[in-house]
Amino acid sequence: MKMKIALFLFLTSSLAMNAQDVFKGEHFIEVTGNAQTEIAPNEIDVQIRLREFEENKKKTALESIDKDFFNALKEAGIDRKRVELADAGAKLDKLGKKDKDAFREKTYQIRLTSGAELEKLLENLEPVKTDLVDIVRISHSDLPKLKLDLKIKALQAAKTKAETLLKSIGSEAGKPLMIRDWDVDPVQPIMNMKANTMARFDGVASEEQAVEFKKIKLQSQITAQFEIK
């Protein structure tokens, strides 16, 4: 029995010493800092699909639609060099038909820099028989730098919070002991592009249907521990 008591006291003493070693000098405050901002997108990737069609039993060739498309780009002030070919020459509805009766299609992708530029493009595309106009990506060219700047502001906010809280009880914040960064995805603006485009090509466009982009919302959250002096 004495040996068991002695062993228990030894283990208890060891645990107490280890606990003191772990928590020695580890008086800290843990806080979370947040920062957010909104930016207007300057990279707007738009895909435009052209497709042959038949009207009054007469097929309009892809080459003719293609020509109208690039004329519209010129009128919109968009350099042809900014246009990329995403898909070309696909033949549709070929099953049971000869090649001359199949409908070909072609898809282009253009990078625009603002909602105003997109608006101008759509205006000039109205007379062109496009099959689909869709926004596939919205971003900003300086997004990595903007996100890093926001993380710095979030960390500074965390330090300010720690200093303010400790000052209220007569203490001071010391060196940082831990910093944890939480990744927060940008909140992308939502816009019903397809419905808007269909309305325009049906000839019922109005000021209320004008394309307007909401800004991209960036957020950052940092959790940090600071030593209490």
SERO-263764 format. One record per residue (C-alpha): residue in one letter; z, x, y. Coordinates in steps of 0.001 Angstrom, whole numbers, plus 500000, padded with zeros to 6 digits. Each point is the difference from the previous one (the first is absolute). Example, Ala and Ser with C-alpha at 12.3 -4.5 7.8 and 13.67 -1.06 7.14 Angstrom:
<pts>
a507800512300495500 s499340501370503440 
</pts>
This chain:
<pts>
m500000500000500000 k500854502837502379 m496642501601499310 k498193496733500780 i501939499639503255 a499258503585500947 l496285499540499200 f499911496804502096 l501650501763502946 f497555502895499688 l496965497706499993 t501368497957502894 s500670503162501994 s496489501329499255 l498358496758501079 a502037499948503190 m498997503586500820 n496334499242499299 a500173496927502200 q501501502063502803 d497189502543499625 v497363497254500109 f501369498207503039 k501304503075501815 g498304500092503382 e497799497024499064 h501298497564502602 f496822498366501192 i498489496911501527 e496853498459498542 v497680498048502299 t496473498626500042 g497571500410502872 n496939497844500585 a496929500326502231 q496823497987500333 t496875499799502099 e496668498187500136 i496580501620500344 a496517498599500504 p497707500983497088 n497152502366500823 e498493500169496499 i498517496690498855 d497768500241496932 v497601497082499667 q497695499290497061 i496835497984500588 r497952498721497097 l496319499121500369 r498316497886497346 e496538498627499548 f499778496232500250 e497499497239499539 e499290497460502714 n497282497327499866 k498825501510496700 k499427503342501726 k502039503099499241 t501178502209502862 a499757503618498852 l502960502366500206 e497966502374502154 s499608497307502659 i503725499180500035 d500766503730500088 k497808500415503086 d501731497108501778 f503373501486499111 f499300503394501558 n498513498366503090 a503290498108500372 l501938503269499697 k497883501535502736 e500654497034502282 a503722500338499286 g499896503680501009 i500916501275496537 d498367503275498966 r498172499849496673 k501797503199498958 r503245498001499745 v498516497788497272 e500582500894496345 l498224498482497012 a502647498558497685 d497642498405497478 a496224499713499873 g497166498372498154 a502004497775497638 k497981497144498515 l501658496615499600 d499057496839498137 k497622502005497814 l500892498233496767 g496908498196498739 k497997500999503078 k497362502541500810 d500804502891502352 k498150498341502844 d502213496919499648 a503306501926499989 f502028500351503185 r500927503481501189 e503032500882502088 k501375502967501957 t503492500701501390 y500768502145503043 q503336501248501311 i500691500737503672 r503106501494501609 l500806498355503326 t502613501127502516 s501323496766501502 g500083496247499766 a497717499853503046 e497376502076498204 l500236497712496979 e499593496986502267 k496844501459501505 l498596500741496544 l500605496445498801 e498312498568503071 n496854502006499305 l500085499185496278 e499868496241500630 p496189499717499651 v499951502336496958 k500124498341496578 t502970501965498649 d501479498961496661 l503540501266500667 v501973501760502737 d503442501218498966 i502687502333501347 v501063502353497213 r502367502369501821 i502049500107503215 s501778503200501040 h500538502593502740 s498664503557500125 d503412501446501004 l502034497991497489 p501710502994498248 k501147501487503331 l501165496622501297 k502021499399496827 l501627503453500269 d500912499435503667 l501576496693499013 k502084501664497272 i501354502444502600 k500975497105502270 a501716498246497070 l502015503145499216 q500974500372503651 a501081496354499988 a502179500662496946 k501688502971501703 t500619497980503178 k501553497221497934 a502282502460498187 e501089501624503277 t500695496638501633 l502053498681497074 l502072503178499650 k500607500236503735 s501606496542499885 i502741501406497726 g500395503338501765 s497896502072497586 e496729501900500214 a496936500298497800 g499350503412498502 k497100501457498040 p497803497742497850 l500925500031496316 m497231497802498609 i496813498405501308 r498098497412497983 d496618498669501092 w498939496519498906 d496240499437499909 v498968496769501722 d496345498985499726 p498203499019503222 v499678496268500596 q496280499302500190 p498639497320502347 i498669496918498228 m496762498346501066 n497812497433498281 m496835501961500464 k497803498065497553 a500760496596501493 n499439501356503500 t496655501510499075 m498772496853498239 a500880497924503056 r498038502343502248 f496911500001497831 d500097496205499860 g499532500022503766 v503398498580500947 a501626503111501439 s502497499448502811 e502461502013502069 e502813498916497683 q498153501611497077 a499662503395501684 v501060502922497829 e503353501341501090 f501965502630498129 k503748499991499880 k501496503470500137 i501071501961496937 k503794499999499734 l501564503317498964 q503611500237498865 s502281502848498965 q503491500053498482 i502210503070499572 t503431500140498330 a502137503015500940 q503479501359499439 f501750502005502740 e503159502047499687 i503008498611501843 k501626502689502117 
</pts>
